[in-house]
Amino acid sequence: MNGSVTHGPMPFPASCAGAPLVVFATMLIDVVNSRFEAEYQRRRKEDEARAVDEEYDFIVVGGGTSGCILASRLSESTSATVLLLERGGTEPEEARVPALQPYVWRSNSVEYPKSVSEQQNCNGTGCTMTVPFVLGGGSTLNGMMYVRGSAVDYDSWADAVDDSSWNFTNVLYYFKRAERNLDLPIAWDTEYHSSSGPQRVSWQQYRHPVMHRLAKAMLHEGVPFRLDVNSRDQLGFTVVQTTTDGGERYSTYRSYLEPARRRSNLQVRTYATATKIQIERGLATGVHYRGADGKDHFARARKEVVLTAGSLYTPHLLMLSGIGPSKHLQEANIPIVADLPVGETLQDQARATGAEYTCRPPLCMVDWRSSQRDLDVYERTRRGPLAANGVAALTAFFHSGKGSQVGPPKQPDVQLLFFGSARGTGERCMDGSWRLNCVSVVAVALHPSSRGSVRLNTSAPTSAPVVRLGYYEKASDVDVVMEGVRRARRLAAPLRSLGLELMPNDCGGFPHDSDEYARCLVRTTSGATYHWVGSCPMGPGDKAVVDTRLRVHGLRHLRVADASVMPSLPSGNTMAAVIMVAEYAADLIKKEHVISH
């Protein structure tokens, strides 16, 4: 990394060069990056002045969605000292504007590594991955969709790990403890919801007029509407609640960590990359990390080291520390501390673009004058199109009955996601633009059978992890996504009468209503959903990395508390489940070390 830089400039399509929206985006990205660089330089000077090793009760490694919660919860008691290490910078103010998400993604808050290329997915070229590099992690950069999943998901977890404390009845307590639900039609249902937690959840204040047309098309196709998919029933379509309030994003950084940063017993260190967990006689005693000054530092942990670096970097750090598959560690010339199946069962929800629909004025206006009015309205009122992320809050859940992991009828296995974009002369200029004239309908397999892996680069272990996503290794996953593609395309007839036209998209020369065509779309338009879980799964026995109290098997004072511990994917977006796991982990740690709440 050169300063705060995580990647080179990301050019826009040539046909969009000079467009006012692109000029605006470029200027905004430059502003965000200049703030990151200023923070990096401040941190470098502070690190250069730090001459001695430090000691804390708890060290939390990774300031993403879960890490912000753990650092906040563990530092609630003044009797415990906490250090949070985050390899990126602080959440920029621009990330709090929902519609600016696609621009912030182009800043130095994100890394864009590629997965190992596989013929059956991502057109055989490897999938581009979006990896957060900022306090708040995915909750600072994602689509803000607050989806818990089905009760069946968590009951299945409890069965898989042989521990009833992970069933839905029990984890509902932690979902509710986190949630501050701001919408009365949802919050009144206190069996499932709470309005007293730190994490703000609400409907976005603006809904693009295209959303109404899409909803009418789904009703025409017999898809039921669900007001609340986070309670009794999930199947159907909904305008999902998001982690927003008053027209602004509320990441876990903003909801949990930012209010806690004034505490004298909490230290938050940005641009600090953990390189190894110190293990002494089976006990985790601290963390080695590289500071912004480029030098190695060490922080000692009196009670625990808690890993919250996410499903790609938590296994990476464990393996760098000698905790992982023994054969792979030997290949990387790393001394073996514990032989565990780290990184062997990575899961993500495979996706493919099923259809793209265009809309024209006056329904869809993408001119710069309209965008300028939107900016002015948002600046004054926090309302209007910038208070939402296009049409992304609209989503639908189905039970296809296909695939090899067919769950009960109430558990969905297919999700449709809707994304807007602004097109210039035939090319997409900006995905996710608040002013859109194209809607992509993406089909997602929620419970794939295929598995990927996270490995070290054996020739350069400290470099980025080698990720194999494994999408569509199992043919049954292709069948599930194909069903989602068909459903996306069935909307064409009702949408045509509502002002949206299906864009022609040739694939392999196959007839557009054929299975071959749907299968071609699955292979060529697939991509990462960024819902990685399961690379350090919990459970008993030799197929798990942590126990059901999230402690790494065979070691003491080392715990994992992020999405990597999930034994399987929830039915939908993963952020809400990660928040729940972090809340549960904080309770487990406090009880074990007798720390008051």
C-alpha positions in Angstrom: 0.0 0.0 0.0 1.3 3.5 -0.9 0.0 5.8 1.8 -3.7 5.3 2.1 -4.1 4.0 -1.5 -5.8 0.7 -2.0 -6.1 0.6 -5.8 -5.3 2.7 -8.8 -7.8 5.1 -10.5 -10.9 3.4 -11.7 -11.7 4.8 -15.2 -15.3 5.4 -16.3 -16.3 4.2 -19.8 -14.9 6.4 -22.6 -18.4 7.3 -23.8 -19.1 8.8 -20.4 -16.0 10.9 -20.1 -16.8 14.6 -19.4 -20.4 13.8 -18.4 -21.4 16.1 -15.5 -22.2 13.2 -13.3 -18.8 11.6 -13.9 -17.1 14.9 -13.2 -19.0 15.2 -10.0 -18.1 11.6 -9.0 -14.5 12.2 -9.7 -14.3 15.3 -7.6 -16.1 13.6 -4.7 -13.8 10.6 -4.9 -10.8 12.9 -4.8 -12.2 14.7 -1.7 -12.7 11.3 0.1 -9.2 10.1 -0.8 -7.6 13.3 0.4 -9.2 12.8 3.8 -7.9 9.2 4.0 -4.4 10.4 3.1 -4.5 13.1 5.7 -5.6 10.6 8.3 -2.9 8.2 7.2 -0.2 10.8 7.6 -1.4 11.7 11.0 -1.4 8.1 12.0 2.1 7.6 10.6 3.5 10.4 12.9 1.7 8.9 15.9 3.1 5.4 15.2 6.6 6.8 14.7 6.4 8.3 18.2 5.2 5.0 19.8 8.4 3.5 21.1 7.1 0.8 23.6 4.8 -2.1 23.3 1.3 -1.7 24.7 -1.0 -3.9 26.9 -4.8 -4.1 26.9 -7.3 -6.5 28.3 -8.8 -7.1 24.9 -7.5 -6.7 21.4 -10.1 -6.7 18.6 -8.6 -7.2 15.2 -10.7 -5.8 12.3 -12.9 -2.7 12.6 -15.7 -3.9 10.3 -19.3 -4.5 11.0 -18.7 -6.9 13.9 -15.5 -5.3 15.1 -17.1 -1.9 15.8 -19.7 -3.6 17.9 -17.2 -5.7 19.9 -15.0 -2.8 20.6 -17.9 -0.7 21.8 -19.6 -3.4 23.9 -16.3 -4.6 25.6 -15.4 -1.0 26.5 -18.7 -0.3 28.1 -17.2 -1.2 31.5 -14.4 1.0 32.6 -12.8 -2.1 34.2 -11.7 -3.4 30.8 -9.3 -1.8 28.3 -9.7 -2.4 24.6 -7.6 -1.9 21.5 -9.3 -2.0 18.1 -6.9 -2.5 15.1 -8.3 -1.6 11.6 -6.1 -1.7 8.5 -8.1 1.1 6.7 -9.2 4.5 7.6 -12.2 6.2 9.3 -15.7 6.2 7.7 -15.9 9.3 5.5 -18.9 11.6 5.8 -19.8 11.0 2.2 -20.5 7.4 3.0 -23.4 8.5 5.1 -25.3 9.8 2.0 -27.2 6.6 0.8 -27.1 7.5 -2.9 -23.3 8.2 -2.9 -22.5 4.5 -2.2 -21.2 3.8 -5.8 -18.9 6.8 -5.6 -17.4 5.9 -2.2 -16.8 2.4 -3.5 -14.4 3.9 -6.0 -12.4 5.6 -3.2 -9.6 4.2 -1.1 -12.1 2.6 1.3 -12.2 -0.5 -0.8 -9.9 -3.1 -2.3 -10.7 -4.9 -5.5 -8.8 -8.3 -5.6 -9.8 -11.0 -8.0 -10.7 -14.5 -7.2 -9.1 -17.5 -8.8 -10.5 -18.0 -12.3 -13.0 -20.9 -12.7 -14.6 -21.8 -16.0 -18.1 -22.2 -14.6 -18.4 -18.7 -13.2 -17.6 -15.0 -13.9 -17.1 -15.9 -17.6 -14.0 -17.8 -16.7 -12.0 -14.7 -15.9 -12.2 -14.6 -12.1 -14.7 -12.6 -10.0 -13.9 -9.1 -8.9 -14.4 -8.8 -5.2 -15.2 -5.7 -3.2 -13.4 -5.9 0.1 -14.0 -3.1 2.7 -11.0 -1.1 3.9 -12.6 1.2 6.4 -14.0 1.4 9.9 -17.5 0.0 9.7 -16.5 -2.4 7.0 -19.4 -3.6 4.9 -21.9 -1.6 7.0 -20.2 1.5 5.7 -20.2 0.5 2.1 -23.1 -1.9 1.5 -26.6 -1.5 0.3 -27.8 -1.1 3.9 -30.5 -3.8 3.5 -31.6 -5.1 6.9 -32.6 -8.7 6.4 -32.3 -11.3 9.2 -33.3 -14.3 7.2 -35.6 -17.2 8.1 -36.1 -18.7 11.5 -35.3 -22.0 9.8 -31.7 -20.7 9.1 -30.9 -20.4 12.8 -32.7 -23.5 13.9 -30.5 -25.3 11.2 -27.4 -23.7 12.8 -28.4 -25.0 16.2 -28.8 -28.5 14.7 -25.6 -28.4 12.8 -23.5 -27.3 15.8 -25.4 -29.3 18.3 -26.1 -26.3 20.5 -29.7 -25.0 21.0 -28.4 -21.6 22.1 -28.0 -20.7 18.4 -31.6 -21.5 17.5 -33.9 -18.7 16.4 -35.7 -18.3 19.7 -32.4 -17.6 21.4 -30.7 -15.5 18.8 -33.8 -13.3 18.5 -32.8 -11.7 21.8 -29.6 -10.4 20.2 -31.3 -9.3 17.0 -33.7 -7.2 19.2 -30.9 -6.0 21.6 -29.1 -4.4 18.6 -32.2 -2.9 16.9 -33.6 0.5 17.2 -36.5 0.2 14.8 -37.9 3.6 13.8 -41.0 2.6 11.8 -44.1 2.2 13.9 -45.8 -0.3 11.6 -42.9 -2.6 12.2 -41.8 -1.6 15.7 -45.2 -2.3 17.2 -44.5 -6.0 16.9 -42.4 -6.3 20.0 -42.3 -10.1 19.7 -39.8 -9.6 16.9 -38.6 -6.0 17.1 -37.2 -3.4 19.5 -36.8 0.3 19.4 -34.2 0.7 22.1 -31.0 -0.7 20.6 -28.1 1.2 19.1 -28.5 0.1 15.5 -31.0 2.4 13.7 -33.3 0.6 11.2 -35.9 2.3 9.1 -37.5 2.5 5.6 -35.7 4.9 3.3 -37.6 8.2 3.0 -37.6 8.3 -0.8 -38.8 5.7 -3.2 -38.0 6.0 -6.9 -41.2 5.9 -9.0 -39.9 2.8 -10.8 -40.3 0.8 -7.6 -44.1 1.1 -7.9 -44.0 -0.3 -11.4 -41.8 -3.2 -10.4 -44.1 -3.9 -7.4 -47.2 -3.9 -9.7 -45.4 -6.3 -12.1 -44.6 -8.7 -9.3 -48.2 -8.6 -8.0 -49.3 -9.3 -11.6 -47.1 -12.4 -11.5 -48.7 -13.6 -8.3 -45.8 -12.6 -5.9 -47.3 -11.6 -2.5 -46.3 -8.4 -0.8 -44.8 -8.7 2.7 -44.6 -5.6 4.9 -42.0 -7.1 7.2 -39.7 -10.0 6.1 -38.0 -9.9 9.5 -40.8 -11.5 11.5 -43.1 -14.4 10.7 -43.0 -14.7 6.9 -40.3 -14.0 4.5 -41.6 -15.3 1.1 -42.8 -12.6 -1.3 -41.6 -9.1 -2.2 -41.0 -6.2 0.1 -39.5 -2.7 0.4 -37.0 -3.7 3.0 -35.9 -1.6 6.0 -32.3 -0.3 5.9 -29.7 0.8 8.4 -30.7 4.4 7.9 -32.3 7.3 9.9 -33.3 10.7 8.7 -32.0 10.2 5.2 -28.5 9.1 6.3 -26.7 5.7 6.6 -26.0 4.4 10.1 -23.2 1.9 9.9 -22.1 0.0 13.0 -19.2 2.5 13.2 -21.7 5.3 13.5 -24.2 3.4 15.7 -21.8 1.7 18.1 -18.2 2.8 17.8 -18.3 6.6 17.1 -20.2 7.4 20.3 -17.7 5.2 22.3 -14.5 6.7 20.9 -14.4 9.3 23.7 -13.9 6.5 26.3 -10.5 6.6 27.9 -10.4 2.8 28.1 -10.8 2.4 24.3 -8.1 2.9 21.7 -9.0 2.8 18.0 -5.9 2.5 15.7 -6.5 2.9 12.0 -4.0 1.9 9.2 -2.8 -0.9 11.5 -2.5 -4.2 9.7 -2.4 -7.3 12.0 0.4 -9.7 10.7 0.4 -12.4 13.4 -1.2 -13.6 16.6 1.3 -14.3 19.3 0.7 -17.8 20.7 2.7 -19.0 23.7 2.1 -22.5 25.0 -1.4 -22.6 23.5 -2.3 -19.2 24.8 -3.0 -16.1 22.6 -1.0 -13.3 24.3 -1.1 -10.5 21.8 -1.0 -9.2 18.2 1.8 -8.1 15.9 0.8 -5.4 13.5 2.3 -3.1 10.9 1.6 0.5 11.6 1.2 3.4 9.2 4.9 4.1 9.8 5.6 0.8 8.0 7.2 -0.7 11.1 6.2 -3.7 13.2 4.5 -3.1 16.5 3.2 -5.5 19.2 0.2 -5.1 21.6 -0.2 -7.6 24.4 -3.6 -8.9 25.4 -4.2 -9.8 29.1 -7.6 -11.5 28.5 -8.4 -12.2 24.9 -7.6 -11.6 21.2 -10.9 -11.4 19.2 -10.7 -11.7 15.5 -13.3 -9.7 13.5 -11.5 -9.3 10.2 -14.2 -10.9 8.1 -14.5 -14.2 6.2 -11.5 -13.5 3.9 -9.0 -11.9 6.3 -9.7 -13.7 9.6 -8.6 -17.1 8.1 -5.7 -15.3 6.4 -4.5 -14.0 9.8 -5.0 -17.4 11.5 -2.9 -19.1 8.9 -0.2 -16.5 9.1 -0.1 -17.4 12.8 0.3 -21.1 12.2 -3.4 -22.0 12.7 -4.8 -23.8 9.7 -4.5 -26.9 7.6 -1.1 -28.4 8.4 -0.3 -29.4 4.8 -1.0 -25.9 3.5 1.0 -24.3 6.3 4.0 -26.5 5.5 3.8 -25.4 1.8 4.0 -21.8 3.0 6.9 -22.6 5.4 4.8 -21.5 8.4 5.4 -23.4 11.7 2.2 -25.3 12.7 0.5 -24.1 16.0 -2.8 -25.8 15.4 -4.0 -28.1 12.6 -7.6 -26.8 11.9 -9.7 -26.6 8.7 -9.3 -22.8 8.4 -10.5 -21.4 5.1 -11.8 -24.7 3.7 -15.5 -24.0 3.6 -16.0 -20.5 2.3 -19.6 -19.8 1.2 -21.2 -17.0 -0.8 -24.5 -16.6 -2.5 -23.9 -17.1 -6.2 -25.7 -14.5 -8.4 -26.4 -13.7 -12.1 -28.1 -10.9 -13.9 -31.4 -12.3 -15.2 -32.7 -9.2 -17.0 -32.2 -5.5 -17.6 -35.0 -3.1 -18.2 -34.8 0.4 -19.6 -37.1 3.3 -18.7 -37.4 6.7 -20.4 -38.5 10.2 -19.4 -40.5 11.4 -17.7 -40.4 8.3 -15.5 -36.6 8.1 -15.5 -34.7 11.4 -15.8 -30.9 11.3 -15.8 -30.1 14.9 -16.9 -27.7 16.8 -14.8 -30.1 19.6 -14.0 -32.4 17.1 -12.2 -29.4 15.8 -10.3 -28.4 19.3 -9.2 -31.9 19.8 -7.8 -31.6 16.5 -6.0 -28.3 17.6 -4.4 -29.8 20.9 -3.3 -32.9 19.2 -1.8 -30.8 16.7 0.1 -28.4 19.4 1.4 -31.4 21.4 2.8 -33.7 18.6 4.0 -32.0 15.2 3.9 -34.8 14.1 1.6 -35.2 13.3 -2.1 -33.4 10.7 -4.3 -30.1 11.1 -2.4 -31.8 9.8 0.7 -32.1 6.3 -0.9 -29.9 4.0 -2.9 -32.0 3.9 -6.1 -34.4 0.9 -6.2 -32.2 -1.4 -4.1 -34.5 -1.5 -1.1 -37.0 -3.5 -3.2 -36.3 -7.2 -3.1 -38.2 -10.5 -3.4 -37.8 -14.0 -1.8 -38.9 -17.3 -3.4 -38.8 -21.0 -2.6 -37.8 -22.7 -5.8 -37.9 -26.3 -4.6 -34.8 -26.9 -6.8 -31.2 -27.6 -5.8 -29.7 -30.2 -3.6 -30.4 -28.3 -0.3 -34.1 -28.0 -0.5 -35.3 -26.6 2.8 -38.9 -26.4 4.1 -41.4 -24.4 2.1 -41.2 -21.3 4.4 -37.4 -21.0 3.8 -36.5 -19.0 0.6 -33.7 -20.2 -1.6 -33.8 -17.5 -4.3 -33.7 -13.7 -3.9 -34.2 -11.1 -6.6 -32.2 -7.9 -6.2 -32.9 -4.7 -8.1 -30.2 -2.3 -9.0 -30.4 1.0 -11.0 -27.8 2.5 -13.3 -27.4 5.5 -15.5 -26.5 4.7 -19.1 -24.8 7.1 -21.6 -24.6 6.2 -25.3 -25.2 2.5 -24.9 -22.8 2.1 -22.0 -23.4 1.9 -18.3 -21.8 5.1 -16.8 -22.6 4.6 -13.2 -24.0 1.6 -11.3 -26.3 2.6 -8.5 -26.8 6.2 -9.6 -29.6 7.9 -7.8 -30.8 9.1 -11.3 -31.3 5.9 -13.3 -32.6 4.8 -16.7 -31.8 1.1 -16.4 -32.8 -1.5 -13.8 -31.0 -4.8 -13.5 -32.7 -7.7 -11.9 -30.2 -10.1 -10.3 -31.0 -13.6 -9.2 -29.3 -15.0 -6.1 -29.0 -18.5 -4.8 -29.4 -18.1 -1.0 -28.2 -21.6 0.1 -25.7 -22.9 -2.4 -24.1 -26.3 -2.1 -20.8 -25.2 -3.7 -17.9 -24.3 -1.4 -14.9 -22.1 -2.0 -11.7 -21.6 0.0 -9.3 -19.0 1.4 -5.6 -19.8 1.1 -2.2 -18.1 1.6 -0.1 -17.2 -1.4 2.5 -19.8 -0.6 5.2 -17.9 -2.4 4.4 -14.6 -0.5 2.2 -15.5 2.5 1.8 -12.0 3.8 0.3 -10.8 0.5 -3.4 -10.8 -0.1 -5.2 -14.2 0.4 -5.9 -16.4 -2.5 -9.7 -16.8 -2.8 -11.5 -19.5 -4.8 -15.2 -18.7 -4.7 -16.4 -22.0 -6.1 -19.6 -20.7 -7.5 -21.6 -23.3 -9.5 -19.3 -26.2 -8.8 -22.5 -28.0 -7.9 -24.9 -28.2 -10.9 -27.8 -27.9 -8.4 -26.8 -24.3 -7.7 -27.1 -23.5 -11.4 -30.6 -24.8 -11.4 -31.6 -22.5 -8.5 -30.2 -19.4 -10.1 -31.7 -20.3 -13.5 -35.1 -20.3 -11.7 -34.4 -16.8 -10.5 -33.4 -15.8 -14.0 -36.7 -17.0 -15.4 -38.6 -15.1 -12.7 -36.7 -11.9 -13.5 -37.6 -12.3 -17.2 -41.2 -13.1 -16.5 -41.6 -9.5 -15.4 -41.1 -8.3 -19.0 -44.8 -8.5 -20.1 -46.3 -6.5 -17.2 -43.4 -4.1 -17.1 -43.8 -3.3 -20.8 -47.3 -1.9 -20.2 -45.9 0.1 -17.3 -43.1 1.9 -19.3 -40.1 -0.4 -18.9 -38.7 -2.4 -21.8 -36.6 -5.6 -21.6 -33.2 -4.9 -23.1 -32.1 -7.3 -25.8 -29.1 -9.4 -24.6 -27.8 -12.2 -26.7 -26.0 -15.1 -25.0 -24.5 -17.8 -27.0 -27.1 -17.4 -29.8 -29.6 -19.4 -27.8 -33.4 -18.6 -27.9 -34.2 -16.3 -25.0 -36.9 -18.6 -23.6 -34.7 -21.6 -23.5 -32.9 -23.3 -20.6 -29.6 -23.0 -22.6 -30.0 -19.2 -22.6 -30.7 -19.0 -18.9 -27.7 -21.3 -18.2 -25.5 -19.1 -20.5 -26.5 -16.0 -18.5 -25.7 -17.7 -15.2 -22.2 -18.5 -16.4 -21.4 -15.2 -18.1 -23.1 -12.6 -15.8 -22.3 -14.2 -12.5 -20.4 -12.3 -9.8 -19.7 -12.0 -6.1 -22.5 -11.1 -3.8 -20.0 -10.2 -1.0 -21.9 -12.3 1.5 -18.9 -14.4 2.5 -19.4 -16.7 5.5 -18.2 -20.0 6.9 -14.4 -19.9 6.4 -13.9 -20.5 10.2 -17.1 -22.4 11.0 -18.3 -23.1 14.6 -19.2 -26.5 15.8 -17.8 -29.6 17.5 -15.3 -32.0 16.0 -12.6 -31.8 13.4 -14.6 -30.0 10.7 -15.0 -26.8 12.8 -12.5 -24.0 13.7 -14.3 -22.6 16.7 -16.6 -24.0 19.3 -20.1 -22.7 19.9 -18.7 -20.1 22.3 -16.6 -18.9 19.3 -13.3 -20.0 20.9 -10.7 -21.4 18.5 -10.4 -25.1 19.1 -7.3 -26.2 21.1 -6.2 -22.7 22.0 -7.0 -20.3 24.9 -7.9 -16.6 24.8 -8.5 -16.6 21.1 -11.9 -16.1 19.7 -13.5 -15.3 16.3 -16.7 -13.2 16.1 -17.6 -12.4 12.5 -19.3 -14.0 9.5 -16.6 -16.6 9.1 -18.1 -18.6 12.1 -21.5 -19.0 10.5 -22.0 -22.7 9.6 -24.3 -21.7 6.7 -25.7 -18.7 5.0 -28.8 -16.9 6.2 -31.7 -16.4 3.7 -30.8 -13.0 2.5 -28.2 -10.2 3.0 -25.8 -11.0 5.8 -25.3 -7.8 7.7 -28.1 -8.3 10.3 -26.8 -11.8 11.1 -23.3 -10.4 11.5 -24.6 -7.8 14.0 -26.4 -10.5 15.9 -23.2 -12.7 16.1 -21.2 -9.7 17.4 -23.8 -8.9 20.1 -23.9 -12.6 21.1 -20.1 -12.7 21.2 -19.8 -9.6 23.4 -22.1 -11.3 25.9 -20.1 -14.6 25.8 -16.9 -12.7 26.5 -18.3 -10.5 29.2 -19.8 -13.5 31.1 -16.6 -15.6 30.8 -14.4 -12.7 32.1 -17.0 -11.5 34.6 -17.2 -8.0 33.1 -20.2 -5.9 34.1 -22.6 -4.6 31.4 
